[in-house]
Every structure is written in C-alpha cells, then in structure tokens.
C-alpha cells in the first residue's frame, strides 16, 4: 500500500521549547512540518519549574555566568560554546518575552525577579513562579498555531530517519491513531525529541522521553557524545501514586534544607555550598545517606519560611504536595533522586548541525559541550533556546543552497505480523529500566557496568527480532530506542576510566589528568577497560 507523503522545507521532530522555537523562526524562511508523538504540550519543557538562566542584572556579568558554568561542568565544558551561549542570554529573553512569556518581576522596581539555584554565584534565574516551563511551552504553542507556514501533527511518532550517502531526507512517521507509517520528506530534518530519562526506572521526565532522537541519529551514522553523563536530580517527590514530580532546586535556592531520616541536616558535611552544591554532589550525598541508613527517602524542609511566601513563590509544588498529603508550609517533603537530564546526546556544533548532512539536533537531544560533565541549574532552557535560534538561521541558509532531492520510498512492512506478545514488551521495558537504575545509576562500578552490558545486549537482540517480525506499534518503537540508548550509555560509561561530574565509578574514584569527550559512531566499537 502506498503511504501518505508529506513534503516541507523543514521537518521538526519534537514539540518542546527547542522544536517549537525553531519552527517559529524557520517558518519565516520556508514551510515547516512538526510531528510530535503525543500532544504538543507533553514535553520536559512543560515540566520545567525553576526557570532560565541569563545575565539581565547589573549585579551580574557574562564572565561570572561563564565561570560558574565551566566550574560546575567538571572540566568538560567547551569554553567557546559556553561564551557564545551565555552572551546570547539577553537575546533569548527578549525573544521569549516577545512571543508572550511574562517572567516575574519585582513590583517595586519592575526589574526581573531573579532566583538563585545550585552552582550559581549570582541570582540570574528568570522564572514564572514555579511553572516557568509550562508558561513558555503554552506561549510557543499559541504562536505556532497562528502561523500558516507551520503544520502541527500530534500523535505522530518518528520511527526511522531516511538517509542515503550520509544525507538525511526526512523520516518515516507512525500515525498513532491509524497505525499507518507515513513519509515526511524535507530539505532539513531537525531532532528535538528531548532526553532519555525513561531509560531509568526513576525519573522526572515525561513518558515521551525515550531517547528517540539519539537512537535515530545514531542509526543513520551521526556521532553521539558523552552519553555516560546522566544528571540525577536530587529531589523528586517520593510518593507511591504521584510519579515523576520534581521538587525544584529553587526551593533550596530560597533556603530549603535537606534532612536525614532522623531530621538532621547532612549536606554541610559533603560540600561547603551545602544544599546549593552542584547537582551531582547533592544526588550522590543523598544516595550515600539512603544506603547508610537504609531509608527509602530523605526530607526537604522549607517549612521554617513564611507560609504566604511559600504559597506565592511555589504554588504548583504546594498544591501537588498537598494532594500527596504533605503541607510544605509546616512539614518537610519526602524526596529521592531520579534521572533528570542528559548532558550527552547527538554531537552538534553551536548551530545544531550534526555530521550527517541535512540533519540537525537541538535541545536535550543534542550535545554541544555547553554543559560539560554536569549541567548547571536552569542552563538547559538557555541552551535549548540559543540552539533553536542558531539552528533556524543556519538551516534556512542550508535549504536555500541545497539542490539535492530524494524521494523516500514507501514503507515496506515485509512479512511483519500483528504481535500477540505485548506483555513481553512490557516486561522487557521494565527489565531494562531496572538494570539501568541498579547498575548504571548514581554510583557505578566496572562489575555493574559489565552486568548491564551483558543483559542489555541480550535484550537488544530480542527486541531487534521483535522489530523485524511484528508490525510497528508505539510501544515497540519506544522499546527499540530505549534499549539502543541504554547500550550506548553503558558503552560510553565503560570508556571513561575516571570519575567526573555526573559519572561516578567506584573503581576510578578520581578524575584523570586530562578531560576528554567520549564519542561513538555506528560501526566503531571501543575497547573499554
């Protein structure tokens, strides 16, 4: 059967901040088809509470923001990238404001109300109370829907990129509602699929964060970089029924303290900055306290602050915790660490270009070298915004100078049949995520990584056979991507014979003398220790 064919100048896969902002800017230069596998708002951006870091105060400076980022990045930040992105901060804030985002301001001075978070030496986090990402996401969706040159396709899941001779021409996309695989051709294809938190059992990420862009890019020969660096956010709400709810670092920026099971504050003994130490240090400290005491969670306490301030500054967190039976104005919050952000991803330059022609990657899918080995709080929305703006400009020039065209052939299901083994897919999904959190989590070791490699390798072969034997379903597509990214994380973790930033290996507890990026391309197999 002939599949539907959709043509555009730009194909954007993903609808978070990066994908939407790129689409809005690129639409000034050509037609845009944006596909997203759930609803437009289902993204990590929508869940971002803290805010976006940018130098907008006379009491701050670009140099201070650059120094903070590089210090937190554990020696792996690319200084030229850091400088470029940090100095673009004011331009990003102006652009988001123009598109309808209303960041909080001080009523008396009408200057931006700036938050303080871990790793920052100055208050520079612009926010909309504690639901910044939600406001950014909804403002961009509203604008994108108004633009005639943008076509938005919800419940459309990219299956594979189509490439020939190191050139991408678009993608095969599953219409989740009909079950049909359709063809989307474009002069420039942009991956904005977010991160891969769902590779782990405990995560702050939405259900859609299954590493799709990273897996698809790797399959067509793009280089991936530093995937061993997975940032575990120190404070997810610990509750049996409310999954994946993040308790923003901004609480700690306003003085909230971490307490052990006995109610004693413990962070000062781990780092001079205590609760405002870089996230990798705070997450490892909590992990150590949990293992030391056998407790299931620690406590985060802001109850000593004025109740009206807490409700006004953190309304979403207050309401959600209240549903969980916790009144944060008078009692501490039970919290645990969870997978939160991928510092690694598809290797790109500052314009989002991969080493495969016609393929761009932006947002959390990409790895620019900005975050190094440990992302500083609220730098992610900054990077996503700058990269989206840069990529839109560069991709627009690319399509004007590109004369290549290639008709994507129809999707061929071959002899695939309907699967009656959906329960097996569910079990494999669960097994991968448990392996990753137990063996490739906050604290790793060579033995744990080898166990993970062996078991995940076996599952990967099983899943690959499922992919060829059975008709495409959303669960199968995600499972295939999850196991691919899990394999890459393990491979790259074994390549790094040191502990640095968010990667901690008990067998190599110290950083090496030289800080180098880990890179992989399909067909290249490293020889790890």
N, C-alpha and C positions, 0 to 999 in steps of 0.2 A: 504493500500500500504506500502511496506517495505521501510523505509527511508534509505538513504545512511548512512554508518557507517565509521567514520574516527578514527583511533587509533594512539596514540602517548604517549611518556613518559610524556610530559608537554603540557598542553593546556593553552594558554595565550589569555585572552580576553581584547583587547585594544592595541593600537599601538602608544602611546605617548612615551616619554623618558623612563618611568618605564618599560612598556611592551617590548619595543624593546631591551633595555639594558639587561633585564632579559633573553630574548630569545637568544641573542648573547652569553651570558655567559653560560646559561643552555645547549646550543647546544653542548658544549664540553663534556657533560655527557649523552646525550640522544636526542631523536627526539622531535621536537617542532612543534606543530600546532598553529599558531597565527591567530585569527579571529578578524576582526575589521569591524564595521557596516557601515563605509563609505570608503573613500580612506585611505591609510596608513598615509598620512600627516595631515589628518583632526583631529587635537588634540589641546588641550590647550598648549602643549609644543611648537607647531609651532608658536603660537601667543605670546609666552613669549618674551618680549622686553628687560627687564632690565639686567638679567644675572643670574649668580650662585654665591652664597656667599661661600667663602673658605679662609682660612688663608694661604696665599702664600707669604706674605711680612714680612721682618724682623721688620718692624714698627708695625706689628700686633701680636696678640698672641691668642692661643686657649682660654685662660681664658677670654680675652676681648670678643671674639665671643660668648662664653658660657654665660657670664654675660649679654650681650646685648639681647640674645635670651630669657633668663629667665625673664629679666626685661620687655620686650615687651609682653611676654606670659601671663602676668597678674596673676601670681601665680599658673598657672595650668600646666606649663611645668614639665615633668618628668626629673629631673636633670641627672639621669644616661643615659637616652636616648639622651639628649642634648649633653652630653660629648662624648658619643660614635659616634654620627653623625658628630659633629663638628671636632673631631680629625681625622675622616675619610675623611675630605675635600680634602687634598692634593692627596690622593689615587684616589679619584673620578676625579680630574682634570687630573691626569696622564692618567687615563683610557680613558677619553673622548678625550684627545689630541691624544692618540694612535689610537683611532678609527676615527680620521680625523677632529676633531673640532679645528679650528685655532682661539683661543682667541686673541683679540687685544693686541698688545704690544707697549711700548714706543720705538720709533725709535732710540732714542739716547742710552738708557741703555739696550734695548731689554728685559726689565722686563715686566711683565703683566701690562697693563693699567687698573687700578682698579677704579671702580666707587663708589660713596657714595650714600646710599639711607636711607630712614627713619628708625630710630631705631638703626642704626649702629654708633658706636663711631669711627670707622676707615674705610678707603677706603679698601674694600675687595670684591667687586663685579666684577668678571671676566665677560667680555662681548664680543660679536662680534657686534660692533657698537650698533644699537638699534634693531637688529634682531637675538639675541642670540639663542632663541628657534628654529627658523627656521633653522639655521645652524646645531644645534645639531640634530634636527629631520632628516634632509636630510642626514647627515653623517651616522646616525644609520640605516636609511632605505637602503642606499647604501651598508653598510656592511652586513645587514641581508639578502639582496638579493643574496649576494655572497656565503652564507653558505648553503651547500647542506642539512644539517640536519634540516633546518627551512623551513616549508611550510607556505606561507602567503596567507590568504583568505580575500580579500577585499569584501565589501558589504555583509558581513555575520554578522547578529545580534543575539547575545545570547538572548534566551527567558527565559530559566529557567536552573538552575543548577539541576543535578540529584544527590540525596543523599539517603542513607539508613543507619540507625543506627548511625547518627552523623558522616557520612563519605561521602565525595563528590567523585563521579567517573567520572565527566565530565559535559557536558551540551547539551541541545537541542539548535540548532542554525538555525535561519531562513536565507536561501539564498534569499536575497532581489531580485535578478534578476529572479529567478524561482518561488518564493513564497513557496518553499518546506522547511519543517522543518527537518533538518538533525541531526544526533547523532555524537557527538565528545566525545570519551572516553579517559581518561588519568589517569596516576598514581598520578599526581599532577595538580591541576587546579589553575590558577593564575588570579585574578581580577585586571586589570589595566585599568579600564574604565574611569578614570578621575573623575571629580567632578559633581556637580549638579546645576550649575548656571542657567540652563534653567528652573528650578523650579520658578524663579523670572522673572518678565517682563523685567527688565533692567539688562543686564549682559554683561560682557566682554567675556564670554565663547562662544565657537563654538556651533553650533546646536546639536552636538552629546553629549553634557554634560548634560545628563538627569538622572544622578544618578543610572544608570543601575546596576553597581556592588554592590552598597549599598543595593538596593532593593532586588536583587537576593540573596545576602548573608543573609539578614535578614529573607527571606522566608524559608531558609533551617536551621535556628536556630543559625546563627552566632550573636555574640554580636556587637551592634553598640554603639558608644561613642561620646558624646559632639557635636551632630549634630546641637544644637542651635547656635553654633559659626560659623556664616557665615560672612566672611570678605567682606565688600563692598569697592571696590577700589574707592578712592576719585575722580579719573579723567578719565571718559570716554568722548570721543568726543561727543558733543551734536550736532546732525545733523539729519534731517528727513530721509535721504536716506542712509547714511553710518552707519550701525548698528554695535554695539559691538566693536568699535575700541578703544583700550586702549591708553591713553597718559601716557607713562611710568613715574614711580616715579623718574627715573633717571634725568628727566628734573629738578625736584625740587632739586635733588642732585647737579645739576650744577647751582643752584641759582634761578630757576623759582619761581615766586611768585603768590599766589592766591589772586585775587581781587574780591570785591563785585560788584554788578551791577553799583555802582557809581564810580568804578575804584579805590576804597580804599582797601588797603591791610588789611586783617582781622585776619589771623592766629596768630600773636603775642599775641592777647588778649585771645586766647584759650589755648596756651601751650608755655612754654619757648623755645622749639625747633621749634616753628612756623611750616613752611611747611614740616619740617623733623620730626615732631611728629609721633608716631605710627599711622598706617592707620585708626584704629577705631576712634581715636580722630579727625583726619582730616576729615573723612567722616561725623562724627556727627556735626562737626563745619560747614561744607558746608550745610548739611541738615538743620541746625538751621538758617543759613543765608538765604537759599531759602524760608523757612517758614516765617521768619521775614519780608522779603522784598516782597514776592510774585513773585519773579523772577523765570524763568524757568531754569536758569543756572548761574554759576559764571564764572570767567575768570582765565586762567592760562597764565602768561606772562613771556616769555623768550626773548622778542624782544630787550631788552637792551644789550644782549650779541652780540658779533661779529657775523655777518651773516655767514661768512665762517665756523666758529666753529660750529654753529648750524646745518648747512647743512652737515658737515662732521661727527659730532657726532650722529645726529639723522636723517639720510637720509630717512628712511621709514616713520617716523612721518611727516617730512617736506613734502614729496611727497603726502601722503594721505590727510593731511590738505589742501594742495594746491588744490587738487581735490574738496575739500569741500568749496573752495573759501577763505581759510584763509592762509595768508603768515606768518608763525610763526616767521620769522626774523624781521617783522615790525609791527605785531599786535598780540593781545592776542588770546588765543584759548577758545572757549566756552566749558565748561566741566560740567558734573554731575556725582554723584556717581552711581555705579552699582554693583550687586552681582559678586564677583570675585573668591573667594576661600573658600573651605570647610575645616575648621580646624578639624572638626569631620569626622567620617567615620566608617569603619569596624574596630573594635578593634583588633590590632595585637601586637606581640612583635617586638623586633628590627630586627627579621629575616622574618617579614611578615607573620608569622603563625597566623591564626585565631584559635578560639576554636572549629572549626569543622575540623576533620581530613582530610588531603588531600587538604584543601582549604587555599590558600594564597591570601593576598591582599597587593598591593603596590601602590606607588604614591598617588595621591589625594583621591583615593578610600579608603585608609587606614587611621587609626588614631593611631599613635604611642605614643602620648603625647609630641612629639617634639615641636609642635607649641603652645601648651597650649591654651589659650583663644584668642590669636591674633598672627597670623603669622608675623614674621619679613620679610621685603622685601628680595626677592631673596634666602630665605631659602628653598623654595619649590623644586627647581630643585636639590638642595643639598640632601634633604631628599629622593626624588624620586630615585636619583642615588644610594645613600648608601643602601636604602632598596632593590632596584633591585639586587645589587651585593650580599647583605647578603642573600636574598631570594633564589637566584640562587644556592648559595653554600649549603644552608640548604635543599632546595627541592631536590637537587641532591643526598644528603645523604638519604633523606626520601625515594625516589623511589628505591634506592638500598636495603633498609632494609624492604620494604613493600611487603608482599606476597598476599595482598588482590586483588581480581579482581571481577568485577561485570559487566555483560552485560547490557547496557542500553536498556530497551525495546523500540520498535518503538513508535514514536509519534502517539498518538491517538486523532484525531480531534473531535471524538464523533459525535454529530449531528450539529456541527457548520455550519453555512451557510455564504454566502457572505453578507457583510453589505452594505445596501443602505443608511446608516446614517453617512457618513463620515463628513458631515457638523456639526453633533452633536459632534463628536470627536474634531473637530477644536474649537468649542465653549467652550467645557469643558476644553481643553488645555488652552485657553485664560483666562477663568474664574479663574482657579487655580493660574495662574501666577499673575493675578491682585490682587487676595486675598492675596497672599504671599507678594507682594511688598507693599500693603497698610496696612496690619495688622501684618506682621511678618518681617518688613524691618529693617531699621537702628535704629529706635526708636519704642519700643513695649510697650504694657500695658496689664494688665490682661483682660480687656474687649475686646481688639483687638484680643488677643490670643484665647479667648473663641469663638468669632465670627468666627475666622478662623477654629477652631476645628469643630464647628458645620457644617459649609458649606462644608469644605473639606471632612468631614466624609460622608455627603450625596453624594457628587460626587464620593467618593471612592466606595460606594455601587453600584452606577450606572455603573461605569467603570468595576467593577468586573463582573457584569452581562453581559456587552458587551464582556468581555474576554471569558466567557463560551459560549455565544450564537453565536459568529461570528468567522470566520476564522482569523487566525493571520495575521496582517499587521504590517509594521514598525511603523506606527502612533499609533496603539493600544498598541504595546509593550512599546513604549516610554511613552505613556499616563499612562499606568498602573504603570510604575516605578516612574514617576513624582509624581503621587498622593500618592504613598507609602512613598516616601521620604518627601513630604510635610507634611504628617501626623506625621512622626517621628520628623521632625524639630519642629512642633508645640507642640507635647507631651513633648519633652525634654526642650523646652523653658519654658513650664509651670512647669516643675520640678525644675527649678532654681529660687529660691526666692531671687534674688540679681541682681545687675548689675556688670558685669565683662568682660573685654576685648571687644570683638565684640558683646556681648549680653548686650543690654541696655533696661531695663524695667522701665518705669516712676514710677511704683508703688513700686519699690525697687531700688532707685537710687544709692545706695551704695553697695560695696562688703560686703559679710558676713565675719565673723571672720575666717571661715575655707574654704579653696579652695578644692572642691571635684569634681571629674568627674561625669558626668551623664552617665548611661549605661542602655541599654534596650536589652532584648532578646524576641523573639517571644513567646507569651503566658504569658509574665509578663506585667501587666498593673500597672503603677504607680498611686499614688493618689496625683496629683499635687494640689497646692494651688489654 
